[in-house]
Amino acid sequence: MAARTPARSSRTSSGSTRARAAGGAAGLPWTAAEPAPVVLVSGAEQLLAERACERIVAQARAADPDLEVTRVDAATYAAGDLTVLTSPSLFAEAKVVLVEGVERAGDALLLDAEAYLTAPDPGVVVVLRHAGGQRGKRLLDAAKRAQVPTVACEPVKSDADKAAFVSEELTRAGRRADARAVRALVDAVGSDLRELAAACAQLVADTTGLIGEEAVQRYHGGRVEATGFQVADAAVAGDAGRAVALLRHALATGLDPVPIVAAVAARLRTLAKVGAVRGRGAAAARELGMAPWQVDRATQDLRRWTPEGLAVAISAVAQADAEVKGEGRDPRFAIERAVLRVAGAVER
């Protein structure tokens, strides 16, 4: 039986060393994922996890074009499969074994994987994909003790992180967008990272030069109007007519009232947070964990808001939130009434 090539073992070992050095406690970003004897891809953000796995496979295949890739569904795993899949083959091909859905694994996989961590084959790359939850925690703890490089793929939730994602996507494609364009794109399609990535790819393909807000509005303006973000913007600006028109359009195109209420509530929370630290300059953005443009925008909006008006608006949205989640008979009426109250609370 042919022996494994030392070069491949060296590659995976050095990759593991670099990953451990760069990863730290928080884990590696997907852009730093590298082949190693065992790699843990952890977190609920599916797009980032897919990219991490694709990157590992691509790097392994670049080192050996005859790479054999095997995907294993943790839910259907049978005891001993990992031993079979990582055993040397007759022609000593390089192997990547992707174990998907470790959070759904039975005891057989968890026990086999934990045992494998004690003596992984340096010529094989085993990727453990865990999407979160308590199932498999013992294996995750064992991987941590074994200093397995971990790729962190946590959900991107805040607008600041989504804006950073957009900027990174465009930079990777060799393009840039101004701050207003980034903000407009996040407002338009920022609820789903996969859609946000697709929107970036479209802008890269269909535009040239610096991407501005006009280009975003041209390609995604209809999407913006179908979300709660522009409803919230119009209400916070005190433009009741536009807010209601946008709201009715959003509802007519199938948008559920719940995310609209959430969007308005988020805008009001931002106003309240920025209002509490107003006057602290750049330190306010760092303290609140917001992008500077978010703080600037809220500061401008606050010029037309009093503390009393803000309290009235927040109360109205809180009432609407309860009603659209089952406490009211007509969710559409509840959100429209709340939007009117928010717009009416703006100082004239």
Secondary structure, DSSP 8 states (H G I E B T S, - for coil): -----HHHHHHHHHHHHHHHHHHTTT-B-GGG----SEEEEESS-HHHHHHHHHHHHHHHHHH-TT-EEEEEEGGG--TTHHHHHHS--TT---EEEEEE-GGG--HHHHHHHHHHHTS--TTEEEEEEE-SSSTTHHHHHHHHHTT--EEE-----SHHHHHHHHHHHHHHTT--B-HHHHHHHHHHHTT-HHHHHHHHHHHHHH--SSB-HHHHHHHHHHHHHTSHHHHHHHHHTT-HHHHHHHHHHHHHTT--HHHHHHHHHHHHHHHHHHHHTTT-THHHHHHHT--HHHHHHHHHHGGG--HHHHHHHHHHHHHHHHIIIIISS-HHHHHHHHHHHHHHTS--
